[in-house]
Amino acid sequence: MIFIGHFIHMTNQEEVAENDRRHGEFQMILEATGLDSALEGFRERIALYRKDRDFFEGMCRIYLVQLLELDRLPLDTALMVNFKSVAGDPIMPFIGCSLPSSDTDACRIYDWNNAGPEIDGQNEQLFMSFDA
């Protein structure tokens, strides 16, 4: 199966100066035999990025906010993944649609609440955390 994980990360949220705090998102894709092996593959790769690169410096929290599982990729039609629409300033909430199609738009409302991600009014669960 093909797994696509969509993650939100927060780094140095304890810092006083706004310019010293960072947040963002990233996606990872891998082929795995099942859910558990996919999650472990994501964890291992994120840990390597932490060790070898500067992506997740300092105190960092990572949230897996979406996991797509596909048995194959479409051959004749492009598949839209993770449409995002933001109104106003960057700190404003945004609407994101996972796999919009003619059947459903699959949209959710993403927001920040108390320095943490919130989706459709629910606080997200921590996937991985790195301490300084």
Residue pairs with C-beta under 8 A, 6 or more apart in sequence:
1 31
1 32
1 33
1 34
1 38
1 69
1 70
1 71
2 29
2 30
2 31
2 69
2 70
2 71
2 72
2 73
3 29
3 30
3 31
3 32
3 35
3 38
3 41
3 42
3 67
3 68
3 69
3 70
4 27
4 28
4 29
4 67
4 68
4 70
4 81
5 27
5 28
5 29
5 38
5 42
5 64
5 66
5 67
5 68
6 25
6 26
6 27
6 64
6 65
6 66
6 67
6 68
6 82
6 98
7 25
7 26
7 27
7 28
7 42
7 46
7 62
7 63
7 64
7 65
7 127
8 23
8 24
8 25
8 62
8 63
8 65
8 117
8 124
9 22
9 23
9 24
9 25
9 26
9 55
9 56
9 60
9 61
9 62
9 63
10 21
10 22
10 23
10 60
10 61
10 62
10 63
10 115
10 116
10 117
11 21
11 22
11 23
11 56
11 57
11 58
11 59
11 60
11 61
12 20
12 21
12 22
12 57
12 58
12 59
12 60
13 21
13 23
13 59
13 61
13 115
14 59
15 21
23 112
26 55
27 81
27 82
28 42
28 45
28 46
30 38
30 41
30 42
30 45
32 38
32 41
35 67
35 69
38 67
38 69
39 64
42 64
43 128
46 56
46 62
46 128
47 128
49 55
49 56
50 56
50 60
50 130
56 62
56 130
58 130
58 132
59 130
59 131
59 132
60 129
60 130
61 116
61 126
61 128
61 129
61 130
62 126
62 127
62 128
62 129
63 117
63 124
63 125
63 126
63 127
64 127
65 110
65 117
65 119
65 124
66 82
66 98
68 81
68 98
68 99
73 79
79 99
80 97
80 99
80 100
81 98
81 99
82 96
82 97
82 98
83 96
83 97
83 100
84 94
84 95
84 96
84 97
85 94
85 95
85 96
86 92
86 94
87 94
91 112
93 109
93 110
93 111
93 112
94 109
94 110
95 107
95 108
95 109
95 110
96 107
96 108
96 110
97 105
97 106
97 107
97 108
98 106
98 108
99 106
100 106
100 107
108 119
108 120
109 119
109 120
109 121
110 117
110 118
110 119
111 117
111 118
111 119
112 118
113 123
116 123
116 124
117 123
117 124
118 124
